[in-house]
């Protein structure tokens, strides 16, 4: 089994496979939430996320401070998924030509609030001119027991933290020019990286990742990396309060909205079946299990359904 085959399906990962082929032996094993580098007997976790105006956010949807906060929190979520403790954040900022010094400071004020919440600091960065705002955040963390996507085993139980679908409700409202429900908008602009939960889960987890593209997509990546199949009961998904009303308006089952919606940045974790789930600072809900084989199934009321999560480059 090659590292190319351990990557999940979808256009984004097809491009990653092409990149790995082009790099050849100059590429380290890839496909996880963080790169892991042994440093002085410890493991350094490193990840980079780029948030691009018009792709990840729009300035008529969010304040500049919210843009800085959301971009930074999304990157910190990768450390949470590794069970890592944040050590610092580096931010490269692409600044539109018509932006003021005050605008730049406002974006960074939001980034500063995101790092303050998880107890770390902005330790460096870069500034350049850009056609639109680009916030590229590199996060550094220490992972005593790194938890990759690839350690799951058949029989492990699958859990998610928090609630799903709130960011999706907000995004769909914004796309149609409507005002999102307040709670859903808060989930979209101020996602919470589950750093404390990730550290606690990391003590026992066999596999873990954050839900940036929706469990309908992300589960497939965890299963592929773990060389397993998976089965999820969508009726067990913990849903954000505004999902039911949104689903009724759009004619979709609420559980499908929760499965397809991305950018909740909750954690999907596999734990041994004989383990008593740990107590966290956030709700933890069992939603399924890993199974032998390579089939990933989503069930709703006993029937197989096919929710479609977000895929980059689709």
C-alpha positions in Angstrom: 0.0 0.0 0.0 1.5 3.3 -1.1 1.1 6.7 0.6 -0.8 7.8 -2.6 -3.5 5.1 -1.9 -3.9 6.2 1.8 -5.3 9.5 0.6 -9.1 9.8 0.4 -11.2 10.3 -2.7 -12.0 13.6 -4.5 -10.4 16.2 -6.8 -8.3 17.8 -4.1 -6.6 14.6 -3.2 -6.2 13.7 -6.8 -4.1 16.9 -7.1 -2.2 16.0 -3.9 -1.4 12.6 -5.5 -0.1 14.4 -8.5 2.0 16.7 -6.3 3.5 13.8 -4.5 4.4 12.1 -7.8 6.1 15.2 -9.0 8.1 15.6 -5.8 9.1 12.0 -5.7 11.5 11.2 -2.9 11.7 14.9 -1.9 8.1 14.6 -0.4 7.6 13.2 3.1 4.5 11.1 3.7 1.5 13.3 3.3 -2.3 13.4 3.7 -2.8 14.0 7.4 -4.0 17.1 9.3 -0.4 18.1 10.3 3.1 17.3 9.3 4.9 15.6 12.2 8.6 16.3 12.8 10.7 14.7 15.6 12.6 17.5 17.4 14.7 16.8 20.4 12.7 13.8 21.6 9.4 15.6 21.1 7.0 15.7 18.1 6.4 19.0 16.4 3.1 19.3 14.6 2.9 21.8 11.7 0.1 22.8 9.4 -0.7 25.6 7.0 -4.1 26.9 5.9 -4.8 29.6 3.3 -8.1 31.6 3.5 -8.8 33.5 0.3 -11.2 36.3 -0.3 -14.0 35.1 -2.6 -13.3 31.5 -1.9 -13.4 31.1 1.9 -15.0 34.4 2.9 -16.4 37.6 1.5 -16.0 41.1 3.1 -19.7 41.8 2.7 -20.4 38.8 4.9 -17.9 39.3 7.7 -16.0 42.1 9.4 -12.2 42.2 8.9 -11.8 41.2 12.6 -14.0 38.2 12.0 -12.0 37.2 8.9 -8.8 37.2 10.9 -10.4 35.2 13.7 -12.0 32.6 11.5 -8.9 32.0 9.3 -6.7 31.5 12.4 -9.2 29.3 14.3 -9.6 27.1 11.2 -5.8 26.5 11.1 -5.6 25.8 14.8 -8.3 23.1 14.4 -5.6 21.0 12.6 -3.6 21.0 15.8 -6.6 20.0 17.8 -7.1 17.0 15.4 -3.5 15.9 16.1 -4.0 16.0 19.9 -1.4 18.8 19.9 -0.8 21.8 22.2 -0.3 25.0 20.2 3.2 26.6 20.5 2.7 29.5 18.1 1.2 30.8 14.9 2.8 32.5 11.9 0.5 34.6 9.6 1.3 35.7 6.0 -1.2 38.4 5.0 -2.0 39.3 1.5 -3.4 42.9 1.6 -5.5 44.6 -1.1 -4.0 47.8 -2.5 -6.8 50.0 -1.2 -6.6 48.6 2.4 -5.5 51.0 5.2 -3.1 50.3 8.0 -6.1 50.3 10.3 -7.7 47.5 8.1 -4.5 45.4 8.5 -4.5 45.9 12.2 -8.1 44.9 12.4 -7.6 41.6 10.7 -4.7 40.8 13.0 -6.7 41.8 16.0 -9.1 39.0 15.1 -6.3 36.6 14.7 -4.9 37.6 18.0 -8.2 36.8 19.7 -8.3 33.4 18.2 -4.8 32.5 19.5 -5.6 34.0 22.9 -8.5 31.6 23.3 -6.2 28.6 22.9 -3.3 30.0 25.0 -0.7 30.7 22.3 0.7 33.7 20.4 1.4 35.0 16.9 5.2 34.6 16.7 5.8 35.9 13.2 4.5 36.4 9.7 4.8 38.3 6.4 3.0 41.1 4.5 2.5 41.4 0.7 0.2 43.2 -1.7 -2.6 41.1 -3.1 -5.7 41.5 -5.3 -7.9 40.5 -2.4 -7.4 39.5 1.2 -5.4 36.3 1.8 -4.8 35.0 5.3 -2.3 32.2 5.3 -1.9 30.8 8.8 0.9 28.3 9.8 0.4 26.7 13.2 3.0 25.0 15.3 2.2 22.6 18.1 3.7 19.9 20.4 2.1 16.5 20.1 3.1 14.0 22.9 1.1 11.3 21.3 0.2 12.3 17.7 -3.1 11.0 16.4 -3.2 10.7 12.7 -6.1 9.8 10.4 -4.5 6.4 9.7 -4.6 4.5 13.0 -8.2 3.3 13.1 -9.1 -0.4 13.3 -12.2 -2.3 12.4 -14.5 -2.3 15.5 -13.4 1.1 16.7 -16.3 3.4 17.5 -16.7 6.8 15.9 -17.6 9.9 17.8 -18.0 13.6 17.0 -17.6 16.6 19.3 -20.1 19.4 19.6 -22.9 20.0 17.1 -23.0 19.8 13.3 -24.6 21.9 10.6 -24.6 25.4 12.1 -22.0 26.8 9.7 -23.8 25.3 6.8 -27.1 27.1 7.8 -25.2 30.4 8.0 -23.4 29.9 4.7 -26.5 29.0 2.7 -28.3 32.1 4.1 -25.3 34.3 3.2 -25.2 32.9 -0.3 -28.8 33.8 -1.0 -28.3 37.3 0.5 -30.3 36.6 3.7 -29.4 37.2 7.3 -28.4 34.0 9.0 -29.7 33.1 12.5 -27.5 34.6 15.1 -26.3 31.3 16.6 -25.5 29.9 13.1 -23.6 33.0 12.0 -21.6 32.8 15.2 -20.6 29.2 14.4 -19.5 30.3 10.9 -17.5 33.4 11.8 -16.1 32.2 15.2 -15.4 28.4 14.9 -14.0 26.9 18.1 -10.8 24.8 17.6 -11.3 21.9 20.0 -7.8 22.0 21.3 -8.6 20.9 24.9 -10.9 18.1 23.7 -8.2 17.0 21.1 -5.6 16.7 23.8 -7.9 14.6 26.0 -9.1 12.4 23.2 -5.5 12.0 21.9 -4.6 9.9 24.9 -6.7 7.0 23.7 -7.8 7.8 20.1 -6.7 5.5 17.3 -7.6 8.1 14.5 -8.8 11.6 14.5 -9.4 14.6 12.1 -11.3 17.8 12.1 -14.6 18.2 10.2 -13.8 21.0 7.7 -15.5 19.6 4.7 -18.4 17.8 6.4 -18.5 14.3 7.8 -19.9 13.0 4.4 -16.5 13.8 2.9 -14.1 13.7 5.8 -15.2 10.2 7.0 -14.0 8.8 3.7 -10.6 10.3 4.2 -10.2 8.9 7.7 -11.4 5.5 6.6 -9.1 5.4 3.5 -6.1 6.4 5.7 -7.0 3.7 8.2 -7.5 1.0 5.6 -11.0 0.5 6.9 -14.6 0.8 5.9 -17.0 2.8 8.0 -20.7 3.0 8.9 -22.5 6.0 10.3 -26.0 6.3 11.5 -27.0 9.8 10.4 -29.9 9.8 12.9 -27.3 9.9 15.7 -25.6 13.1 14.5 -25.8 15.9 17.0 -27.3 18.9 15.1 -27.0 22.6 15.7 -30.4 24.2 16.8 -31.1 26.0 13.5 -30.6 22.9 11.3 -34.2 21.6 11.6 -35.9 24.8 10.5 -33.4 25.2 7.6 -33.9 21.6 6.5 -37.7 22.0 6.5 -37.4 25.0 4.2 -35.1 23.3 1.8 -36.9 19.9 1.8 -33.8 18.0 3.0 -33.6 15.7 6.1 -31.9 17.5 8.9 -29.4 14.7 9.4 -28.3 15.1 5.8 -27.7 18.8 6.3 -25.6 18.0 9.3 -23.6 15.4 7.3 -23.0 17.5 4.3 -22.2 20.8 6.0 -18.6 21.7 6.3 -16.6 24.3 8.4 -18.0 23.2 11.8 -14.4 22.3 12.8 -15.6 19.7 15.2 -13.5 16.5 15.7 -14.2 13.1 14.3 -12.5 10.5 16.4 -12.1 6.7 16.5 -11.9 5.2 20.0 -11.5 1.5 21.0 -14.9 -0.1 21.5 -14.0 -1.2 25.1 -13.0 2.3 26.2 -15.3 4.4 28.4 -15.4 7.7 26.5 -13.5 10.5 28.3 -15.2 13.5 29.8 -14.6 16.6 27.7 -15.3 20.3 27.8 -17.7 19.8 24.9 -20.4 17.2 24.1 -19.1 13.9 22.6 -21.6 11.8 20.6 -21.2 8.2 19.2 -22.3 8.1 15.6 -20.9 4.9 14.1 -18.0 2.5 13.8 -15.1 1.5 11.6 -15.6 -1.9 9.8 -13.5 -4.3 7.8 -13.2 -3.7 4.1 -13.3 -0.4 2.3 -17.0 0.5 2.0 -18.2 3.7 3.7 -22.0 3.6 4.4 -24.3 6.3 5.7 -27.6 5.1 7.1 -30.8 7.0 7.8 -33.8 5.2 9.2 -32.2 1.9 8.3 -31.7 2.9 4.6 -28.4 3.7 2.8 -28.2 7.3 1.7 -25.4 9.2 -0.1 -24.8 12.6 1.4 -22.3 14.8 -0.5 -19.8 16.8 1.5 -17.7 19.6 0.2 -14.9 18.8 -2.3 -12.3 21.4 -3.3 -11.8 21.8 -7.1 -15.1 20.0 -7.8 
